[in-house]
Amino acid sequence: MGSSSSQMASMGIMNEGYFVGRKELTQWIRDNFEPSFQKVEDLASGVVYCQILNTVHPGSVQMSKVKMAAKTEVDYLHNFKCLQAGFNRKKISQRIEVEKLTKRSFQFNMEFVQFMKCYADMHLGSATAPPPSAEAKENSLPSRPAAAPAPTPAAKRAPPPRDVVSSGARRVGAGAGQQAGKAADRK
């Protein structure tokens, strides 16, 4: 396996991992990290992000320093510092927009958790997360087995064949366009 930075190069914005929906991500988090997880905005505490990274790279985040019951922005910032330290240890160059993530922004947390899931899938495979280390067991909630992977969004949304015209569309023949042009010339 190469370095984290070189593998991230293959994880561009068009990677299928960035097209994972909210429901699938919520279920993945419930199954592997926090059974009571409800909303993407709740990721603002940074706890789940730390758990994900520590699952992918055991020991990369000092889970004993993560404030698991974080309720204030000060605690959130502390947790993101722990996460950033883990990113630095593993030479992960992804930018963490702490200011936006800690403000409980749905969009920024959704994009970042999509990145984290894609990163985890790339390193662990998409079926299941490995059992947490002894340190992680002490500092996190018990995990349940992962659900079967959902079909990819690309499989759900196949484009229609090019030679099919939708029922609501009307084609204008060349004759009609030419007649309209001649009528305008006569005026």
Buried (B, 14 or more C-beta within 10 A) or exposed (E): EEEBEEBBEEBEEEBEBBBBEEEBBBBBBBBBBBEEBEEBBBBBBBBBBBBBBBBBBBEBBBBEEBBBEBEEEEBBBBBBBBBBBBBEBBEBEEEBBBEBBBBBBEEBBBBBBBBBBBBBBBBBEBEBBEEBBEBBEEBBBEBEEBBEEBEEEEEEEEEEEEEEEEEEEEEEEEEEEEEEEEEEEEE
